[in-house]
Amino acid sequence: MEKVLLEAKGVGKDFGGNVVLKDVNFTLHEGEILGLVGENGAGKSTLMNIIFGMSVIANTGGHSGELLLNGQPVNFKTPIDALKAGVGMVHQEFNLIPGFTVAENITLDMEKTKKSVISSVFGKKLETIDGKQNLVIAGESLDTLGVQIDPKGLVSEMPVGHKQFIEIAREITRDDVKLIIMDEPTAVLTESEADILISSLKRLSNLGIAIIFISHRLREIIDVCDKIIVLRDGIVVENLCSEDTDVHEIARLMVGRESNTNQEENAIKRNEINVDDKILEIENLWVDMPGEMVRDVSIDVYRGEILGIAGLAGQGKLGISNGILGTYPVGGSVRYNGEPLKLGDTFSILKKGISFVSEDRRGVGLLLDEPIFWNVGFNAMQVQDKFTKKVLGLKFRDEAAMKNVTNDYISSLAIRTTGPEQKARNLSGGNQQKVCLAKAFAMEPDLLFVSEPTRGIDIGAKELVLDALKETNQKNNTTVIMISSELEELRSICDRIAVITEGKIAGILQPDVAPERFGLLMSGESLEEVALES
């Protein structure tokens, strides 16, 4: 048995009297992979913030209990302290510089330099960066992860999956790294990319690097981790050996109740589709979205259906909705209810009864420094004149109405919050995602684009989100276009699934066909070849 690297003794944390962690104890050995699971709001991020020395902990009174690193007490006040001690962290939200190359991001603050005549006289600070050597270092780190990414490429042009590998490559490039905390590292990855990452984590483990692995993909937790800690309401409810458990037990422990982890069991009766009733007709759509360029998409969407859009990272699936709604330059033709849409004109499109839940919840989806009720009601108020009242002929926002509808969504979507007035910034990532959904639902759209709706949220919350999408589809006849990297989720609720490859629709399949057929389409096989394989 390797020696103990990290030990937590009675670690606890409260924010203004609200206890989010209580008496957390665990040990982590050198080269060990520890899985940390729990519902959103269970305390996972707070525990990691304590270990990594995030300023939010020190600025709110610190924490109780004790952390030991290599047997010595540590209390990191900043991430810089943690990094110096050999502790790195890959966050859910990217910390990359878009205008820098891949190599520049990976070696940032760790650049190799070379001497010059000036530096020989005036000292090391005037040495120049050795670009060639840094390219080699970055390439070696990427090779360790087993991914093909050009170190010379700009990060701004990289698909989201590649950005995650770049983040991880940066952490393993650090000198004397002992422990890497990974917060949902596979949330933005396709299944094939996630398999590559899991293999690379095992290689890092064999090199003696310990890993704390946070993921809502429970099968990944079992596949890659040596042991698993289950947090519920800030308390460790179980410490398991991965060999002695399964996804059903972990899910039950996480939520404190039986949970349906089998998406096929949760499948619903498919909608009857009227192919003569087209709500959306897309022809020759192109979108200039960095890393997700849509080249030539044509597809009809039928009223009342749930249409899934699947594809590997970087093939264009995220670009369709972002282009139509105006996030990136767009061209082509889109007709809605038989009339041309003014592409990119977000306000006029929202006015027609179309809503969009972006995959970029922090950058596009939320007003982070505003309360939840303001986020939920904002678009409906601005676009549809909802949640307003007149006083002496003047129009004012009706905050009471906004809070009432927000409380309804807090209940139906199980948003973990202190109330509708809590700022969106202070919610966990998964709960921010639910607020984005509530914001779209509040507009009662006829057509809803929803991109990566379950990214980074736990298994119980995924069921709630998918159920909410099915409910709005069935009760309100809302047509849903769901873009997701989770094929099984698409198969569980969609009526049809379109696969996009190299910026074009490679084919449309029924959700109940063999998963291998989707994989063949994603890999570039033609629809005819896929049919022959079946």
C-alpha positions in Angstrom: 0.0 0.0 0.0 1.3 3.4 -1.0 1.7 6.0 1.8 -1.1 8.4 2.7 -0.9 11.6 0.7 -3.9 13.5 2.0 -6.0 13.1 5.1 -9.1 15.1 6.1 -10.1 15.1 9.7 -13.4 16.5 10.8 -13.5 19.1 8.0 -16.6 21.4 8.1 -17.7 24.7 6.6 -20.7 27.0 7.0 -21.6 30.2 5.2 -23.3 32.6 7.5 -24.7 29.9 9.7 -25.7 27.7 6.7 -23.8 24.5 7.2 -22.7 23.0 3.9 -20.1 20.5 5.2 -20.0 18.7 8.5 -17.3 16.4 9.9 -15.8 15.1 6.7 -13.2 12.4 7.1 -11.2 10.5 4.4 -7.7 9.4 3.4 -6.1 9.5 0.0 -3.0 7.5 -0.9 -0.3 8.2 -3.4 -1.4 7.2 -6.9 -5.0 6.5 -5.7 -8.0 7.7 -7.6 -10.8 8.8 -5.2 -14.3 9.3 -6.6 -16.4 12.1 -5.0 -20.2 11.9 -5.8 -23.3 13.6 -4.5 -26.2 15.6 -5.7 -25.7 19.3 -6.7 -25.5 21.3 -3.5 -24.2 18.2 -1.5 -20.9 20.1 -0.7 -18.5 18.6 -3.3 -17.3 22.0 -4.6 -16.9 23.5 -1.2 -14.8 20.5 -0.1 -12.6 20.9 -3.2 -12.4 24.7 -2.6 -11.1 24.0 0.9 -8.4 21.6 -0.3 -7.3 23.9 -3.2 -7.3 27.0 -1.0 -9.9 29.0 -3.0 -10.2 32.5 -1.6 -14.0 32.1 -1.0 -13.1 29.9 2.0 -10.6 32.2 3.6 -12.7 35.2 3.0 -15.7 33.6 4.8 -14.0 32.6 8.0 -12.1 29.6 6.9 -13.1 26.0 7.8 -13.1 23.7 10.7 -11.2 20.5 11.1 -7.8 19.7 9.7 -6.1 18.7 6.4 -2.8 16.8 6.4 -0.6 16.6 3.3 2.2 14.1 3.6 1.4 14.0 7.3 1.9 17.8 7.7 -1.0 20.1 8.6 -1.9 22.5 5.7 -4.3 25.3 5.4 -3.9 26.9 1.9 -5.1 30.5 1.8 -4.8 30.8 -2.0 -4.5 28.4 -5.0 -0.9 29.6 -5.4 -0.1 28.0 -2.0 -1.7 24.8 -3.1 0.1 24.7 -6.5 3.4 25.2 -4.8 2.7 22.2 -2.6 1.9 20.1 -5.6 -1.9 20.3 -5.6 -3.6 21.2 -8.8 -7.2 21.6 -9.8 -9.2 21.4 -13.1 -12.3 23.4 -12.6 -15.8 22.9 -14.2 -15.5 26.4 -15.9 -12.5 26.8 -18.1 -9.6 29.0 -17.1 -7.9 29.4 -20.5 -6.7 32.5 -22.4 -8.5 32.3 -25.8 -6.0 34.4 -27.7 -3.0 32.2 -26.6 -2.0 29.0 -28.3 -2.5 25.6 -26.8 1.2 25.4 -25.8 1.2 28.9 -24.3 -1.8 28.0 -22.1 -0.3 24.7 -21.1 3.0 26.2 -20.1 1.7 29.4 -18.7 3.9 30.6 -15.7 6.0 27.5 -16.3 7.7 28.6 -19.6 11.1 27.4 -20.4 13.4 30.4 -21.2 16.8 30.8 -22.9 19.6 33.1 -22.2 20.5 36.1 -24.2 23.3 38.6 -24.1 21.1 41.0 -22.2 20.0 38.4 -19.6 23.6 37.4 -19.1 24.3 40.9 -17.9 21.0 41.9 -16.2 19.7 38.6 -14.9 17.2 35.8 -15.5 14.1 38.0 -15.7 15.3 39.3 -19.1 15.7 35.8 -20.6 13.4 35.1 -23.6 10.8 32.4 -23.9 12.0 29.3 -25.6 9.0 28.7 -27.9 10.3 25.5 -29.4 11.0 23.9 -26.1 7.5 24.9 -24.8 5.9 23.3 -27.8 7.8 20.1 -27.0 6.7 20.2 -23.3 3.0 20.9 -24.3 3.1 18.1 -26.9 4.5 15.6 -24.3 1.7 16.4 -21.9 -1.0 16.0 -24.5 0.6 12.7 -25.6 0.4 11.5 -22.0 -3.3 12.2 -22.2 -3.5 10.3 -25.5 -5.2 13.2 -27.5 -4.4 14.7 -30.8 -4.3 18.4 -30.4 -2.1 20.9 -32.2 0.0 22.7 -29.7 0.3 25.6 -32.1 -3.4 26.1 -32.5 -5.3 29.0 -30.8 -7.5 28.0 -27.9 -10.3 30.2 -29.2 -10.5 27.9 -32.2 -10.7 24.7 -30.2 -13.9 22.7 -29.6 -15.0 22.5 -26.0 -13.8 19.0 -25.5 -10.3 19.9 -26.5 -10.3 22.8 -24.1 -10.9 20.3 -21.2 -7.9 18.3 -22.2 -5.8 21.4 -22.5 -6.8 22.3 -18.9 -5.7 18.8 -17.7 -2.5 18.9 -19.7 -1.6 22.2 -17.9 -1.9 20.6 -14.5 0.2 17.5 -15.3 2.9 19.8 -16.7 3.6 21.3 -13.3 6.7 20.3 -11.5 6.3 17.8 -8.6 2.5 17.5 -9.0 1.2 15.1 -6.3 -2.6 15.5 -6.5 -5.0 16.7 -9.2 -8.6 17.6 -8.3 -10.8 17.1 -11.3 -14.3 18.7 -11.1 -16.5 17.1 -13.8 -13.7 16.7 -16.3 -15.9 14.5 -18.6 -19.0 16.7 -18.5 -18.1 18.4 -21.8 -16.6 15.3 -23.5 -18.2 12.8 -25.8 -18.2 9.2 -24.8 -15.2 8.4 -26.9 -13.3 11.4 -25.5 -14.3 10.4 -22.0 -12.9 6.9 -22.6 -9.5 8.5 -23.7 -9.5 10.6 -20.5 -10.2 7.7 -18.2 -7.3 5.7 -19.8 -5.0 8.7 -19.2 -6.1 9.1 -15.6 -5.1 5.5 -15.0 -1.7 6.2 -16.5 -1.3 9.2 -14.2 -2.2 7.0 -11.3 0.5 4.5 -12.2 3.0 7.4 -12.2 2.1 8.0 -8.5 -0.2 11.0 -9.0 -3.3 11.0 -6.8 -6.6 12.2 -8.3 -9.8 13.3 -6.8 -12.4 12.7 -9.5 -15.8 14.4 -9.3 -18.4 13.2 -11.9 -22.1 12.6 -12.3 -21.4 9.8 -14.7 -21.5 7.1 -12.2 -20.3 4.3 -14.5 -17.1 6.4 -15.0 -16.7 6.7 -11.3 -16.8 2.9 -10.9 -14.5 2.3 -13.9 -11.7 4.7 -13.0 -11.8 5.1 -9.2 -10.3 2.9 -6.5 -12.7 4.1 -3.8 -15.7 6.3 -3.7 -17.0 8.9 -1.1 -20.7 9.7 -1.2 -21.7 13.1 0.1 -25.3 14.0 0.9 -26.3 17.3 2.5 -22.7 18.0 3.4 -22.1 14.7 5.2 -20.2 11.6 4.1 -22.9 9.0 4.1 -20.7 6.2 2.7 -17.1 5.4 1.9 -17.0 2.6 -0.7 -14.6 0.4 -2.6 -15.5 0.7 -6.3 -15.2 -3.1 -6.7 -17.9 -3.7 -4.1 -20.7 -1.4 -5.4 -22.7 -0.5 -8.6 -24.4 2.6 -10.0 -27.8 1.7 -8.5 -26.4 1.6 -4.9 -24.4 4.9 -5.5 -27.5 6.6 -6.9 -29.6 5.5 -3.9 -27.0 6.7 -1.4 -26.7 10.0 -3.2 -30.3 10.9 -3.3 -31.5 9.0 -0.2 -34.1 7.2 -2.2 -34.5 4.7 -5.0 -33.5 6.4 -8.3 -34.1 5.2 -11.8 -30.6 5.0 -13.3 -31.7 3.1 -16.4 -32.7 5.5 -19.0 -34.5 2.9 -21.1 -36.8 2.1 -18.2 -37.6 5.8 -18.1 -38.5 5.8 -21.8 -41.9 7.2 -22.8 -44.3 6.6 -25.6 -43.1 8.4 -28.7 -45.1 11.3 -30.1 -47.2 10.8 -33.2 -45.5 12.9 -35.9 -47.4 14.6 -38.7 -44.8 15.1 -41.4 -47.1 17.6 -43.1 -47.0 20.0 -40.1 -43.6 21.5 -40.1 -42.8 24.1 -37.4 -39.2 24.7 -38.6 -37.6 24.3 -42.0 -33.8 24.7 -42.1 -32.0 24.9 -45.4 -28.3 25.2 -46.1 -27.6 26.7 -42.7 -24.0 27.7 -42.0 -22.7 29.1 -38.7 -19.2 30.5 -38.0 -18.8 29.3 -34.4 -15.2 28.7 -33.4 -14.5 24.9 -33.0 -18.1 24.1 -34.0 -18.5 25.3 -37.5 -21.8 24.4 -39.2 -21.3 24.1 -42.9 -24.5 23.1 -44.6 -27.4 21.8 -42.4 -30.8 21.1 -43.9 -33.5 19.5 -41.8 -37.3 19.8 -41.1 -38.7 19.8 -37.6 -42.2 18.7 -37.0 -44.6 20.3 -34.6 -44.9 18.7 -31.2 -41.9 16.4 -31.6 -38.7 16.1 -29.5 -35.9 16.2 -32.0 -32.4 15.2 -30.8 -29.2 16.4 -32.3 -26.1 14.2 -31.6 -22.5 14.3 -32.8 -18.9 14.3 -31.7 -17.3 17.4 -30.2 -16.4 20.0 -32.8 -18.7 18.5 -35.6 -21.2 21.3 -35.4 -24.1 20.2 -33.1 -23.7 23.2 -30.8 -23.6 25.7 -33.7 -27.1 25.3 -35.0 -29.0 26.9 -32.2 -26.3 29.4 -31.4 -26.3 30.6 -35.0 -30.1 30.8 -35.4 -30.4 32.7 -32.1 -27.6 35.2 -33.0 -24.7 34.2 -30.9 -22.4 33.7 -33.9 -22.4 34.8 -37.6 -25.0 32.8 -39.6 -26.4 32.3 -43.1 -28.8 30.1 -45.0 -32.6 29.9 -44.8 -34.8 29.1 -41.8 -38.6 29.2 -42.0 -40.8 29.1 -38.8 -44.4 28.3 -39.3 -43.9 28.9 -43.0 -42.4 32.4 -42.6 -38.7 33.3 -43.0 -36.9 33.9 -39.7 -34.5 36.9 -39.5 -31.5 34.9 -38.6 -29.4 36.3 -35.8 -32.0 38.8 -34.7 -32.4 37.4 -31.2 -35.2 39.7 -30.0 -37.5 39.2 -33.0 -37.0 35.4 -32.8 -37.8 35.3 -29.1 -40.8 37.4 -29.8 -42.1 34.7 -32.1 -42.3 32.1 -29.3 -38.9 30.5 -29.6 -36.6 30.0 -26.6 -33.0 28.9 -26.2 -31.2 27.3 -23.3 -27.5 27.7 -24.0 -24.8 25.2 -23.1 -22.8 28.3 -21.8 -24.9 28.9 -18.7 -22.5 31.4 -17.2 -21.5 33.3 -20.3 -24.9 33.5 -22.1 -27.6 32.0 -19.9 -27.5 33.9 -16.6 -27.3 37.3 -15.1 -24.9 36.1 -12.4 -25.1 39.1 -10.1 -28.9 39.2 -10.1 -31.3 37.2 -8.0 -32.9 34.0 -9.2 -36.3 35.5 -9.7 -34.9 38.2 -11.9 -33.1 35.6 -14.0 -36.3 33.5 -14.4 -38.6 36.3 -15.3 -36.2 38.6 -17.3 -36.7 37.4 -20.8 -40.5 36.9 -20.4 -40.8 40.4 -19.1 -38.5 42.0 -21.7 -39.9 40.1 -24.7 -43.5 39.2 -23.8 -44.4 41.9 -21.3 -45.1 39.3 -18.6 -44.5 40.1 -14.9 -45.4 43.8 -15.3 -48.1 45.9 -13.8 -49.4 49.4 -14.4 -49.5 52.0 -11.7 -51.1 55.4 -12.6 -50.6 54.5 -16.3 -46.9 53.7 -15.8 -45.5 50.2 -16.3 -43.4 48.6 -13.6 -42.1 45.1 -13.1 -44.2 42.9 -10.9 -41.6 41.4 -8.6 -44.2 39.5 -6.5 -45.4 37.7 -9.7 -41.8 36.9 -10.7 -41.1 35.5 -7.2 -44.3 33.4 -7.3 -43.4 31.7 -10.6 -39.8 31.3 -9.5 -40.9 29.5 -6.4 -42.9 27.2 -8.6 -39.8 26.3 -10.6 -37.7 26.0 -7.4 -40.1 23.3 -6.3 -40.7 21.5 -9.6 -37.0 21.5 -10.6 -35.7 21.0 -7.1 -33.4 24.0 -7.3 -31.2 24.0 -4.2 -31.3 27.6 -3.0 -32.0 29.8 0.0 -34.9 31.4 -1.9 -35.8 33.3 -5.0 -33.7 36.3 -3.9 -30.4 34.4 -3.8 -27.9 35.6 -6.5 -27.4 33.2 -9.4 -23.6 33.4 -9.0 -23.9 31.7 -5.6 -25.7 28.6 -6.9 -23.9 25.4 -7.8 -23.4 24.7 -11.5 -26.2 22.2 -11.7 -28.6 24.5 -10.0 -27.6 27.3 -12.4 -28.5 25.0 -15.2 -32.0 24.5 -13.7 -32.5 28.3 -13.5 -31.7 28.5 -17.2 -34.4 26.0 -17.9 -36.9 27.8 -15.7 -36.1 31.0 -17.6 -37.0 29.3 -20.9 -40.1 27.6 -19.5 -41.3 30.9 -18.1 -41.7 32.2 -21.7 -44.0 29.2 -22.5 -42.4 28.8 -25.9 -43.8 27.0 -28.9 -40.3 25.9 -29.9 -37.5 25.3 -27.4 -33.8 24.9 -28.3 -32.0 23.3 -25.4 -28.3 22.7 -25.6 -26.6 20.2 -23.2 -29.4 20.5 -20.6 -27.9 18.0 -18.2 -24.2 18.9 -18.4 -22.6 18.8 -15.0 -25.7 17.9 -13.0 -26.3 14.8 -10.9 -28.3 11.7 -11.7 -31.4 12.7 -9.7 -31.4 16.2 -11.2 -31.0 14.7 -14.7 -34.2 12.8 -14.2 -36.0 16.0 -13.1 -34.7 17.9 -16.1 -35.6 15.2 -18.7 -39.0 14.8 -17.0 -39.5 18.6 -17.2 -38.7 18.6 -20.9 -41.1 15.7 -21.6 -43.8 17.5 -19.5 -43.6 20.8 -21.4 -43.6 18.9 -24.7 -46.7 16.8 -23.8 -48.7 19.3 -21.8 -48.0 22.4 -23.8 -47.3 20.8 -27.2 -43.9 22.6 -27.1 -41.6 21.4 -29.9 -38.2 20.6 -28.4 -34.8 20.5 -30.2 -32.4 18.9 -27.7 -28.7 19.0 -28.4 -26.7 16.7 -26.2 -23.4 14.7 -25.9 -25.3 12.1 -23.9 -26.7 9.7 -26.5 -28.6 7.6 -24.0 -30.5 10.7 -22.8 -31.4 11.6 -26.3 -32.6 8.0 -26.9 -34.7 8.1 -23.8 -36.9 11.0 -24.7 -36.5 11.9 -28.4 -38.8 11.0 -31.3 -36.0 11.3 -33.8 -32.3 11.8 -33.5 -30.3 13.7 -36.2 -26.5 13.0 -36.3 -24.3 15.9 -37.4 -20.8 15.1 -38.8 -18.4 17.7 -40.3 -21.0 20.4 -40.2 -23.7 18.5 -42.0 -26.6 16.2 -41.1 -25.2 12.7 -41.7 -28.5 11.0 -41.1 -31.6 10.8 -38.9 -32.3 7.7 -36.9 -35.1 6.4 -34.7 -34.1 6.5 -31.0 -34.5 2.7 -30.5 -32.0 1.5 -33.1 -28.8 0.0 -32.0 -26.3 2.4 -30.5 -23.6 1.2 -32.9 -25.5 2.8 -35.8 -25.2 6.2 -34.2 -21.5 5.6 -33.6 -21.1 4.7 -37.3 -22.8 7.8 -38.4 -20.7 9.9 -36.1 -17.6 8.3 -37.4 -18.3 9.4 -41.0 -20.1 6.4 -42.4 -23.0 7.2 -44.8 -26.6 6.4 -43.8 -26.7 3.7 -46.5 -23.6 2.1 -45.1 -25.1 2.2 -41.6 -28.2 0.5 -42.9 -26.1 -2.3 -44.4 -24.4 -2.8 -41.0 -27.6 -3.2 -39.1 
